[in-house]
């Protein structure tokens, strides 16, 4: 790429933020953020990523565990409701 005063042997993709691993990390975080927004809402996801940006890993872990527990409970509740519906359908089809 031209127009940059880079030392000999250094290319733009060597600069932090432009490296392939930086781009992959950014894509990963964007994907996680979108998934969290869909699961827990934009405001709570933004709150979570504020801790990530600040590097407050204790709060990140606490939020992660809280989010995971909530999602797990919601999943268990949905599975229970589906089992109840299937059980009711079985009872009505037996008659």
C-alpha positions as CSV (number, residue, x, y, z in Angstrom):
1,X,0.0,0.0,0.0
2,X,1.4,3.4,-0.9
3,X,1.1,6.7,0.9
4,X,2.4,5.4,4.3
5,X,5.9,6.1,5.8
6,X,6.4,2.6,7.2
7,X,9.8,1.2,8.1
8,X,11.4,-1.2,5.6
9,X,9.7,-4.6,5.7
10,X,6.7,-3.4,7.6
11,X,3.3,-3.6,5.9
12,X,0.0,-2.1,6.9
13,X,-1.3,-5.5,8.0
14,X,1.5,-5.7,10.6
15,X,0.2,-2.6,12.4
16,X,-1.9,-3.5,15.6
17,X,-5.5,-3.3,14.7
18,X,-4.8,-4.2,11.1
19,X,-3.4,-7.7,11.7
20,X,-5.4,-10.7,10.7
21,X,-5.8,-11.8,14.3
22,X,-7.1,-8.4,15.3
23,X,-9.7,-8.5,12.5
24,X,-10.7,-12.0,13.5
25,X,-11.1,-10.9,17.2
26,X,-13.2,-7.9,16.1
27,X,-15.4,-10.2,14.0
28,X,-15.8,-12.6,16.9
29,X,-16.7,-9.9,19.4
30,X,-19.2,-8.4,16.9
31,X,-20.8,-11.8,16.5
32,X,-21.0,-12.4,20.2
33,X,-22.5,-8.9,20.7
34,X,-25.2,-9.6,18.2
35,X,-26.0,-12.9,19.7
36,X,-26.2,-11.4,23.2
37,X,-28.4,-8.5,22.0
38,X,-30.8,-11.0,20.6
39,X,-30.8,-13.1,23.8
40,X,-30.6,-10.5,26.6
41,X,-31.3,-7.1,24.8
42,X,-29.2,-4.3,23.5
43,X,-28.9,-2.4,26.8
44,X,-27.7,-5.4,28.9
45,X,-25.3,-6.5,26.1
46,X,-23.8,-3.0,25.9
47,X,-23.4,-3.1,29.7
48,X,-21.5,-6.4,29.4
49,X,-19.2,-5.0,26.7
50,X,-18.5,-1.9,28.7
51,X,-16.8,-4.2,31.2
52,X,-14.9,-5.9,28.4
53,X,-13.7,-2.6,27.1
54,X,-12.6,-1.4,30.5
55,X,-10.8,-4.7,31.1
56,X,-12.8,-5.3,34.3
57,X,-12.5,-9.1,34.0
58,X,-14.1,-9.8,37.4
59,X,-17.3,-8.0,36.3
60,X,-17.1,-9.7,32.9
61,X,-17.0,-13.1,34.5
62,X,-19.8,-12.2,37.0
63,X,-22.0,-10.9,34.1
64,X,-21.2,-13.9,32.0
65,X,-22.2,-16.3,34.7
66,X,-25.3,-14.3,35.4
67,X,-26.3,-14.3,31.7
68,X,-25.5,-18.0,31.2
69,X,-27.5,-18.9,34.3
70,X,-30.5,-16.9,33.0
71,X,-30.3,-18.4,29.6
72,X,-30.0,-21.9,31.0
73,X,-33.0,-21.3,33.2
74,X,-35.0,-20.0,30.3
75,X,-34.0,-23.0,28.2
76,X,-35.0,-25.4,31.0
77,X,-38.3,-23.6,31.3
78,X,-39.0,-23.8,27.6
79,X,-38.1,-27.5,27.5
80,X,-40.4,-28.2,30.5
81,X,-43.3,-26.3,28.8
82,X,-42.7,-28.3,25.6
83,X,-42.8,-31.6,27.6
84,X,-46.1,-30.5,29.3
85,X,-47.6,-29.7,25.9
86,X,-46.5,-33.0,24.4
87,X,-47.9,-34.8,27.5
88,X,-51.2,-33.0,27.1
89,X,-51.3,-33.9,23.4
90,X,-50.6,-37.5,24.2
91,X,-53.5,-37.6,26.7
92,X,-55.9,-36.1,24.2
93,X,-54.9,-38.5,21.5
94,X,-55.4,-41.5,23.8
95,X,-59.1,-40.7,24.3
